[in-house]
Amino acid sequence: MSEEIINTIKLLLKRYLVFIILVYLIIQVVLNWDAGNAVVGPYPTVGKASWYAASITSTGEHLDNDSLTCALRKNDYGKYYKVCSADNGKCVVVRHNNFGPRKRLFRQGRIIDLSRKAFLELADIKTGIINVTVTEVKAQ
């Protein structure tokens, strides 16, 4: 092959490599858009809740929809919280094992995402979003 063809191939490979790196970085930014944005200061205790489904939680656990767990925008994984429906007074105790809700939803008043089972303890799944109070359960 001629020197010109080899140089052209090298240039194309460099451009392709740069393109792949940029795509990778963009994907990382999009996937981790909310990461590291935990609430600083007092966490809201009154707001909205919904249920969610995920395959892997922030703690690396597989999400079990039959467990009583939740996602909060805090990094205190493993703590327990009592979540009460402001509409019907029903309560459930959940373990914090995931990070959420998304920042946009949090700004709109959603303070907690519940596992499917935890949400069903408070309301019908068709309700979608409910008003709740959230309090930390202190260890005895």
FIKEKE-307588 format. One record per atom (N, C-alpha, C): residue number from 1; residue in three letters; atom name; x negated, y, z negated. Coordinates in Angstrom, 2 decimals, padded with zeros to 5 digits. Atoms other than C-alpha are relative to their C-alpha. Example, Ala and Ser with C-alpha at 12.3 -4.5 7.8 and 13.67 -1.06 7.14 Angstrom:
BEGIN
(1,ala,N,(-000.89,-001.19,000.00))
(1,ala,CA,(-012.30,-004.50,-007.80))
(1,ala,C,(-000.90,001.20,000.00))
(2,ser,N,(000.82,-001.19,000.06))
(2,ser,CA,(-013.67,-001.06,-007.14))
(2,ser,C,(000.77,001.09,-000.73))
This chain:
BEGIN
(1,met,N,(-000.84,-001.19,000.00))
(1,met,CA,(000.00,000.00,000.00))
(1,met,C,(-000.87,001.24,000.00))
(2,ser,N,(000.77,-001.24,-000.06))
(2,ser,CA,(-001.09,003.51,000.60))
(2,ser,C,(000.08,000.71,-001.34))
(3,glu,N,(000.10,-000.79,001.23))
(3,glu,CA,(-002.06,005.88,-002.17))
(3,glu,C,(001.26,000.85,-000.20))
(4,glu,N,(-001.19,-000.86,000.08))
(4,glu,CA,(000.94,008.10,-001.38))
(4,glu,C,(001.21,-000.79,-000.50))
(5,ile,N,(-001.12,000.83,000.43))
(5,ile,CA,(003.43,005.27,-001.85))
(5,ile,C,(-000.14,-000.35,-001.48))
(6,ile,N,(000.25,000.34,001.40))
(6,ile,CA,(001.84,004.23,-005.14))
(6,ile,C,(000.29,001.19,-000.89))
(7,asn,N,(-000.27,-001.21,000.79))
(7,asn,CA,(001.97,007.81,-006.44))
(7,asn,C,(001.50,000.30,-000.07))
(8,thr,N,(-001.45,-000.22,-000.03))
(8,thr,CA,(005.62,008.10,-005.38))
(8,thr,C,(000.70,-000.98,-000.95))
(9,ile,N,(-000.58,001.00,000.89))
(9,ile,CA,(006.47,004.87,-007.21))
(9,ile,C,(-000.28,000.37,-001.46))
(10,lys,N,(000.34,-000.42,001.37))
(10,lys,CA,(004.65,006.08,-010.36))
(10,lys,C,(000.87,001.17,-000.45))
(11,leu,N,(-000.83,-001.17,000.32))
(11,leu,CA,(006.54,009.38,-010.25))
(11,leu,C,(001.44,-000.43,-000.27))
(12,leu,N,(-001.36,000.48,000.19))
(12,leu,CA,(009.88,007.59,-009.87))
(12,leu,C,(000.15,-000.77,-001.31))
(13,leu,N,(-000.03,000.75,001.25))
(13,leu,CA,(009.07,005.25,-012.76))
(13,leu,C,(-000.04,000.94,-001.21))
(14,lys,N,(000.07,-000.98,001.08))
(14,lys,CA,(008.15,008.21,-014.99))
(14,lys,C,(001.35,000.71,-000.18))
(15,arg,N,(-001.30,-000.67,000.06))
(15,arg,CA,(011.40,009.97,-014.11))
(15,arg,C,(001.07,-000.94,-000.56))
(16,tyr,N,(-000.95,000.99,000.50))
(16,tyr,CA,(013.36,006.79,-014.75))
(16,tyr,C,(-000.18,-000.20,-001.50))
(17,leu,N,(000.29,000.17,001.42))
(17,leu,CA,(011.66,006.35,-018.13))
(17,leu,C,(000.51,001.20,-000.80))
(18,val,N,(-000.49,-001.21,000.66))
(18,val,CA,(012.44,009.96,-019.10))
(18,val,C,(001.53,-000.03,-000.06))
(19,phe,N,(-001.46,000.10,-000.05))
(19,phe,CA,(016.06,009.42,-018.03))
(19,phe,C,(000.51,-000.99,-001.04))
(20,ile,N,(-000.41,001.03,000.96))
(20,ile,CA,(016.37,006.24,-020.11))
(20,ile,C,(-000.16,000.52,-001.43))
(21,ile,N,(000.23,-000.55,001.34))
(21,ile,CA,(014.89,007.98,-023.17))
(21,ile,C,(001.06,001.05,-000.33))
(22,leu,N,(-001.03,-001.02,000.24))
(22,leu,CA,(017.31,010.91,-022.80))
(22,leu,C,(001.37,-000.64,-000.26))
(23,val,N,(-001.27,000.68,000.20))
(23,val,CA,(020.30,008.59,-022.48))
(23,val,C,(000.03,-000.65,-001.38))
(24,tyr,N,(000.10,000.62,001.32))
(24,tyr,CA,(019.15,006.68,-025.56))
(24,tyr,C,(000.19,001.04,-001.10))
(25,leu,N,(-000.12,-001.05,001.02))
(25,leu,CA,(018.79,009.90,-027.58))
(25,leu,C,(001.41,000.57,-000.07))
(26,ile,N,(-001.38,-000.51,-000.02))
(26,ile,CA,(022.21,011.16,-026.49))
(26,ile,C,(000.94,-000.99,-000.68))
(27,ile,N,(-000.83,001.02,000.63))
(27,ile,CA,(023.80,007.87,-027.51))
(27,ile,C,(-000.20,000.00,-001.51))
(28,gln,N,(000.27,-000.04,001.44))
(28,gln,CA,(022.10,008.05,-030.92))
(28,gln,C,(000.68,001.19,-000.66))
(29,val,N,(-000.64,-001.21,000.56))
(29,val,CA,(023.38,011.59,-031.48))
(29,val,C,(001.50,-000.21,-000.09))
(30,val,N,(-001.45,000.20,-000.02))
(30,val,CA,(026.93,010.65,-030.49))
(30,val,C,(000.41,-001.02,-001.06))
(31,leu,N,(-000.37,001.03,000.96))
(31,leu,CA,(027.00,007.49,-032.61))
(31,leu,C,(-000.22,000.44,-001.44))
(32,asn,N,(000.31,-000.43,001.36))
(32,asn,CA,(025.52,009.22,-035.66))
(32,asn,C,(000.42,001.43,-000.27))
(33,trp,N,(-000.40,-001.40,000.10))
(33,trp,CA,(027.32,012.53,-035.28))
(33,trp,C,(000.36,000.38,-001.43))
(34,asp,N,(-000.43,-000.28,001.36))
(34,asp,CA,(028.76,012.30,-038.80))
(34,asp,C,(-001.03,-000.40,-001.05))
(35,ala,N,(000.96,000.52,000.98))
(35,ala,CA,(025.80,010.61,-040.46))
(35,ala,C,(-000.72,001.14,-000.70))
(36,gly,N,(000.74,-001.00,000.76))
(36,gly,CA,(024.16,012.61,-043.21))
(36,gly,C,(000.79,001.23,-000.34))
(37,asn,N,(-000.82,-001.16,000.31))
(37,asn,CA,(027.07,014.99,-043.64))
(37,asn,C,(000.93,-000.28,-001.18))
(38,ala,N,(-000.79,000.27,001.20))
(38,ala,CA,(028.22,013.91,-047.07))
(38,ala,C,(000.43,001.31,-000.63))
(39,val,N,(-000.50,-001.19,000.68))
(39,val,CA,(030.26,016.37,-049.09))
(39,val,C,(-000.95,000.35,-001.14))
(40,val,N,(000.84,-000.50,001.07))
(40,val,CA,(028.11,018.49,-051.37))
(40,val,C,(000.91,000.71,-000.99))
(41,gly,N,(-000.85,-000.62,001.02))
(41,gly,CA,(029.69,019.52,-054.65))
(41,gly,C,(001.20,-000.87,-000.29))
(42,pro,N,(-001.18,000.79,000.39))
(42,pro,CA,(033.08,018.44,-055.97))
(42,pro,C,(000.75,-000.53,001.22))
(43,tyr,N,(-000.76,000.63,-001.09))
(43,tyr,CA,(034.97,016.02,-053.75))
(43,tyr,C,(001.47,000.29,-000.21))
(44,pro,N,(-001.43,-000.26,000.16))
(44,pro,CA,(038.62,016.86,-053.05))
(44,pro,C,(000.72,-001.20,-000.62))
(45,thr,N,(-000.75,001.08,000.64))
(45,thr,CA,(041.04,014.83,-055.17))
(45,thr,C,(001.43,-000.10,000.52))
(46,val,N,(-001.35,000.01,-000.59))
(46,val,CA,(044.25,015.71,-053.31))
(46,val,C,(-000.14,000.23,001.49))
(47,gly,N,(000.07,-000.14,-001.45))
(47,gly,CA,(044.70,015.21,-049.60))
(47,gly,C,(000.76,-001.11,000.69))
(48,lys,N,(-000.67,001.01,-000.81))
(48,lys,CA,(045.68,012.76,-046.91))
(48,lys,C,(-000.86,-001.26,000.10))
(49,ala,N,(000.69,001.28,-000.17))
(49,ala,CA,(044.80,009.10,-046.42))
(49,ala,C,(000.60,-000.72,001.20))
(50,ser,N,(-000.44,000.87,-001.07))
(50,ser,CA,(045.01,006.72,-043.51))
(50,ser,C,(-000.71,-001.33,-000.16))
(51,trp,N,(000.70,001.28,000.03))
(51,trp,CA,(043.85,003.17,-042.82))
(51,trp,C,(-000.88,-000.09,001.23))
(52,tyr,N,(000.94,000.12,-001.10))
(52,tyr,CA,(041.05,002.12,-040.56))
(52,tyr,C,(-000.46,-001.44,000.15))
(53,ala,N,(000.58,001.31,-000.27))
(53,ala,CA,(039.45,-000.90,-038.99))
(53,ala,C,(-001.38,000.24,000.59))
(54,ala,N,(001.37,-000.07,-000.52))
(54,ala,CA,(035.75,-001.35,-038.34))
(54,ala,C,(-000.58,-001.40,-000.09))
(55,ser,N,(000.59,001.32,000.10))
(55,ser,CA,(033.53,-004.31,-037.80))
(55,ser,C,(-001.07,-000.04,-001.08))
(56,ile,N,(001.08,-000.09,000.99))
(56,ile,CA,(030.56,-003.23,-039.92))
(56,ile,C,(000.16,001.32,-000.75))
(57,thr,N,(-000.09,-001.21,000.81))
(57,thr,CA,(030.65,-000.74,-042.80))
(57,thr,C,(-001.38,000.65,-000.13))
(58,ser,N,(001.27,-000.72,000.22))
(58,ser,CA,(027.99,001.79,-043.75))
(58,ser,C,(-000.94,-000.76,-000.93))
(59,thr,N,(000.83,000.78,000.91))
(59,thr,CA,(026.77,-000.62,-046.41))
(59,thr,C,(-000.48,-001.30,000.63))
(60,gly,N,(000.42,001.20,-000.71))
(60,gly,CA,(026.25,-003.35,-043.81))
(60,gly,C,(000.92,-001.18,-000.17))
(61,glu,N,(-000.97,001.08,000.19))
(61,glu,CA,(029.22,-005.43,-044.92))
(61,glu,C,(000.90,-000.11,001.23))
(62,his,N,(-001.05,000.17,-001.00))
(62,his,CA,(031.69,-006.89,-042.46))
(62,his,C,(001.29,000.45,-000.66))
(63,leu,N,(-001.25,-000.49,000.59))
(63,leu,CA,(034.99,-005.10,-043.03))
(63,leu,C,(001.03,-001.12,-000.02))
(64,asp,N,(-001.05,000.99,000.19))
(64,asp,CA,(037.57,-007.50,-044.40))
(64,asp,C,(001.30,000.77,-000.20))
(65,asn,N,(-001.26,-000.74,000.11))
(65,asn,CA,(041.05,-006.10,-043.76))
(65,asn,C,(000.86,-000.45,-001.17))
(66,asp,N,(-000.74,000.48,001.17))
(66,asp,CA,(042.30,-008.17,-046.70))
(66,asp,C,(-000.67,000.41,-001.30))
(67,ser,N,(000.66,-000.49,001.21))
(67,ser,CA,(039.97,-006.39,-049.14))
(67,ser,C,(000.55,001.38,-000.37))
(68,leu,N,(-000.45,-001.32,000.46))
(68,leu,CA,(040.73,-003.30,-051.19))
(68,leu,C,(-001.22,000.91,-000.01))
(69,thr,N,(001.18,-000.86,-000.15))
(69,thr,CA,(038.05,-000.93,-049.91))
(69,thr,C,(000.40,001.32,000.63))
(70,cys,N,(-000.28,-001.31,-000.56))
(70,cys,CA,(037.75,002.63,-048.72))
(70,cys,C,(-001.26,000.62,000.60))
(71,ala,N,(001.08,-000.82,-000.55))
(71,ala,CA,(035.65,005.13,-046.81))
(71,ala,C,(000.19,001.42,-000.52))
(72,leu,N,(000.01,-001.38,000.48))
(72,leu,CA,(034.75,008.49,-048.35))
(72,leu,C,(-001.21,000.70,000.61))
(73,arg,N,(001.15,-000.76,-000.50))
(73,arg,CA,(032.43,011.26,-047.18))
(73,arg,C,(-000.97,000.26,-001.14))
(74,lys,N,(000.95,-000.04,001.10))
(74,lys,CA,(030.15,010.48,-050.11))
(74,lys,C,(-000.95,-001.17,000.17))
(75,asn,N,(000.98,001.07,-000.09))
(75,asn,CA,(027.10,008.29,-050.54))
(75,asn,C,(-000.09,-000.81,-001.30))
(76,asp,N,(000.02,000.73,001.27))
(76,asp,CA,(028.07,006.70,-053.88))
(76,asp,C,(000.65,-001.37,000.15))
(77,tyr,N,(-000.57,001.31,-000.31))
(77,tyr,CA,(028.81,003.27,-052.46))
(77,tyr,C,(000.02,-000.90,-001.24))
(78,gly,N,(-000.14,000.93,001.11))
(78,gly,CA,(030.02,000.62,-054.90))
(78,gly,C,(000.90,000.51,-001.11))
(79,lys,N,(-000.89,-000.54,001.03))
(79,lys,CA,(032.05,002.97,-057.10))
(79,lys,C,(001.46,-000.33,000.35))
(80,tyr,N,(-001.42,000.30,-000.17))
(80,tyr,CA,(035.76,002.37,-057.61))
(80,tyr,C,(000.83,001.27,-000.16))
(81,tyr,N,(-000.88,-001.16,000.02))
(81,tyr,CA,(038.54,004.86,-057.00))
(81,tyr,C,(001.45,-000.46,-000.07))
(82,lys,N,(-001.44,000.23,000.07))
(82,lys,CA,(042.21,004.92,-057.91))
(82,lys,C,(000.66,000.96,000.97))
(83,val,N,(-000.68,-000.80,-001.01))
(83,val,CA,(044.29,006.11,-054.99))
(83,val,C,(001.50,-000.15,-000.22))
(84,cys,N,(-001.44,000.02,000.26))
(84,cys,CA,(047.92,007.07,-055.65))
(84,cys,C,(000.73,000.77,001.09))
(85,ser,N,(-000.84,-000.66,-000.98))
(85,ser,CA,(050.58,007.93,-053.12))
(85,ser,C,(000.76,001.12,-000.69))
(86,ala,N,(-000.74,-001.13,000.56))
(86,ala,CA,(052.00,011.37,-053.83))
(86,ala,C,(001.48,-000.11,000.36))
(87,asp,N,(-001.38,000.12,-000.45))
(87,asp,CA,(055.18,010.29,-052.04))
(87,asp,C,(000.82,-000.98,-000.83))
(88,asn,N,(-000.78,001.01,000.71))
(88,asn,CA,(056.16,007.17,-054.00))
(88,asn,C,(-000.60,-000.42,-001.35))
(89,gly,N,(000.61,000.30,001.28))
(89,gly,CA,(053.78,006.99,-057.01))
(89,gly,C,(-000.76,-001.31,-000.08))
(90,lys,N,(000.75,001.27,000.00))
(90,lys,CA,(052.28,003.62,-056.02))
(90,lys,C,(-001.49,000.29,-000.01))
(91,cys,N,(001.45,-000.19,000.11))
(91,cys,CA,(048.57,003.23,-056.84))
(91,cys,C,(-000.73,-001.29,000.34))
(92,val,N,(000.87,001.13,-000.28))
(92,val,CA,(045.72,000.96,-055.80))
(92,val,C,(-001.43,000.41,-000.36))
(93,val,N,(001.41,-000.26,000.29))
(93,val,CA,(042.10,000.67,-056.95))
(93,val,C,(-000.82,-000.62,001.13))
(94,val,N,(000.80,000.43,-001.15))
(94,val,CA,(039.58,000.44,-054.10))
(94,val,C,(-001.48,000.20,-000.28))
(95,arg,N,(001.46,-000.13,000.11))
(95,arg,CA,(035.83,-000.04,-053.81))
(95,arg,C,(-000.51,000.77,001.20))
(96,his,N,(000.58,-000.83,-001.06))
(96,his,CA,(033.87,002.53,-051.82))
(96,his,C,(-001.14,-000.76,000.67))
(97,asn,N,(001.04,000.72,-000.73))
(97,asn,CA,(031.86,000.73,-049.12))
(97,asn,C,(-000.25,000.53,001.41))
(98,asn,N,(000.19,-000.53,-001.35))
(98,asn,CA,(032.00,002.94,-046.04))
(98,asn,C,(000.01,001.53,-000.02))
(99,phe,N,(000.07,-001.45,-000.11))
(99,phe,CA,(031.43,006.51,-044.87))
(99,phe,C,(001.07,000.48,000.97))
(100,gly,N,(-001.05,-000.55,-000.86))
(100,gly,CA,(034.35,008.49,-043.46))
(100,gly,C,(000.94,000.80,-000.87))
(101,pro,N,(-000.41,-000.10,-001.40))
(101,pro,CA,(036.72,009.94,-042.39))
(101,pro,C,(-000.91,000.93,000.80))
(102,arg,N,(000.79,-000.89,-000.87))
(102,arg,CA,(035.24,011.78,-039.43))
(102,arg,C,(000.12,001.44,-000.48))
(103,lys,N,(000.06,-001.38,000.48))
(103,lys,CA,(034.26,015.37,-040.11))
(103,lys,C,(001.23,000.80,000.44))
(104,arg,N,(-001.14,-000.74,-000.53))
(104,arg,CA,(037.04,016.76,-037.90))
(104,arg,C,(001.26,-000.34,-000.80))
(105,leu,N,(-001.17,000.43,000.76))
(105,leu,CA,(039.67,014.71,-039.75))
(105,leu,C,(-000.08,000.47,-001.45))
(106,phe,N,(000.20,-000.47,001.38))
(106,phe,CA,(038.18,015.63,-043.13))
(106,phe,C,(000.37,001.48,-000.10))
(107,arg,N,(-000.34,-001.43,000.00))
(107,arg,CA,(038.47,019.32,-042.26))
(107,arg,C,(001.50,000.22,000.11))
(108,gln,N,(-001.46,-000.11,-000.14))
(108,gln,CA,(042.12,018.68,-041.43))
(108,gln,C,(000.74,-000.54,-001.23))
(109,gly,N,(-000.62,000.40,001.26))
(109,gly,CA,(042.72,017.34,-044.95))
(109,gly,C,(-000.04,-001.49,-000.31))
(110,arg,N,(000.09,001.44,000.31))
(110,arg,CA,(042.04,013.60,-044.66))
(110,arg,C,(-001.23,-000.22,-000.87))
(111,ile,N,(001.11,000.13,000.94))
(111,ile,CA,(039.92,012.81,-047.71))
(111,ile,C,(-000.47,-001.43,-000.18))
(112,ile,N,(000.36,001.41,000.21))
(112,ile,CA,(039.90,009.00,-047.63))
(112,ile,C,(000.62,-000.85,001.11))
(113,asp,N,(-000.52,001.03,-000.88))
(113,asp,CA,(040.31,006.10,-045.23))
(113,asp,C,(000.04,-001.29,-000.80))
(114,leu,N,(-000.20,001.23,000.77))
(114,leu,CA,(041.65,002.87,-046.70))
(114,leu,C,(-000.02,-001.22,000.91))
(115,ser,N,(-000.13,001.25,-000.74))
(115,ser,CA,(041.36,-000.73,-045.62))
(115,ser,C,(001.49,-000.26,000.23))
(116,arg,N,(-001.40,000.29,-000.33))
(116,arg,CA,(044.55,-002.13,-044.12))
(116,arg,C,(000.77,-000.48,-001.23))
(117,lys,N,(-000.69,000.54,001.18))
(117,lys,CA,(045.43,-004.07,-047.29))
(117,lys,C,(000.24,001.09,-001.04))
(118,ala,N,(-000.16,-001.07,000.98))
(118,ala,CA,(044.83,-001.06,-049.54))
(118,ala,C,(001.11,000.96,000.43))
(119,phe,N,(-001.05,-000.90,-000.49))
(119,phe,CA,(047.03,001.12,-047.34))
(119,phe,C,(001.38,-000.63,-000.18))
(120,leu,N,(-001.28,000.69,000.14))
(120,leu,CA,(049.78,-001.51,-047.37))
(120,leu,C,(000.50,-000.03,-001.44))
(121,glu,N,(-000.39,-000.07,001.40))
(121,glu,CA,(049.75,-001.38,-051.19))
(121,glu,C,(000.72,001.31,-000.31))
(122,leu,N,(-000.56,-001.33,000.25))
(122,leu,CA,(050.78,002.27,-050.91))
(122,leu,C,(001.17,000.35,000.91))
(123,ala,N,(-001.02,-000.39,-000.97))
(123,ala,CA,(052.95,002.54,-047.80))
(123,ala,C,(000.05,-000.98,001.16))
(124,asp,N,(-000.12,000.80,-001.21))
(124,asp,CA,(054.15,000.89,-044.63))
(124,asp,C,(-001.07,000.45,000.99))
(125,ile,N,(001.10,-000.29,-000.94))
(125,ile,CA,(051.40,000.70,-042.01))
(125,ile,C,(000.46,000.97,001.09))
(126,lys,N,(-000.53,-000.89,-001.05))
(126,lys,CA,(053.67,002.51,-039.52))
(126,lys,C,(-000.02,001.46,-000.42))
(127,thr,N,(000.05,-001.37,000.50))
(127,thr,CA,(053.54,005.58,-041.76))
(127,thr,C,(-001.22,000.72,000.53))
(128,gly,N,(001.23,-000.55,-000.59))
(128,gly,CA,(049.97,006.14,-040.57))
(128,gly,C,(-000.81,000.87,-000.93))
(129,ile,N,(000.70,-000.93,000.89))
(129,ile,CA,(049.02,009.04,-042.85))
(129,ile,C,(000.91,000.31,-001.17))
(130,ile,N,(-000.78,-000.28,001.20))
(130,ile,CA,(050.13,009.60,-046.43))
(130,ile,C,(-000.72,001.02,-000.86))
(131,asn,N,(000.58,-000.93,000.98))
(131,asn,CA,(049.56,012.21,-049.14))
(131,asn,C,(-000.42,-000.79,-001.23))
(132,val,N,(000.54,000.77,001.13))
(132,val,CA,(047.38,010.91,-051.96))
(132,val,C,(-000.75,000.88,-000.98))
(133,thr,N,(000.96,-000.55,000.97))
(133,thr,CA,(045.47,011.74,-055.09))
(133,thr,C,(-001.06,-001.09,-000.19))
(134,val,N,(001.11,000.93,000.16))
(134,val,CA,(042.06,010.14,-055.59))
(134,val,C,(-000.77,000.36,-001.25))
(135,thr,N,(000.79,-000.22,001.20))
(135,thr,CA,(040.29,009.74,-058.91))
(135,thr,C,(-001.00,-001.15,-000.17))
(136,glu,N,(001.01,001.03,000.23))
(136,glu,CA,(037.10,007.89,-059.75))
(136,glu,C,(000.36,-000.81,-001.23))
(137,val,N,(-000.22,000.90,001.13))
(137,val,CA,(037.50,004.87,-062.02))
(137,val,C,(-001.35,-000.17,-000.69))
(138,lys,N,(001.25,000.08,000.74))
(138,lys,CA,(034.82,005.12,-064.67))
(138,lys,C,(-000.22,-001.41,-000.53))
(139,ala,N,(000.33,001.32,000.52))
(139,ala,CA,(033.02,001.93,-065.69))
(139,ala,C,(000.20,-000.02,-001.51))
(140,gln,N,(-000.28,000.13,001.45))
(140,gln,CA,(034.01,000.69,-069.15))
(140,gln,C,(-001.25,-000.39,-000.74))
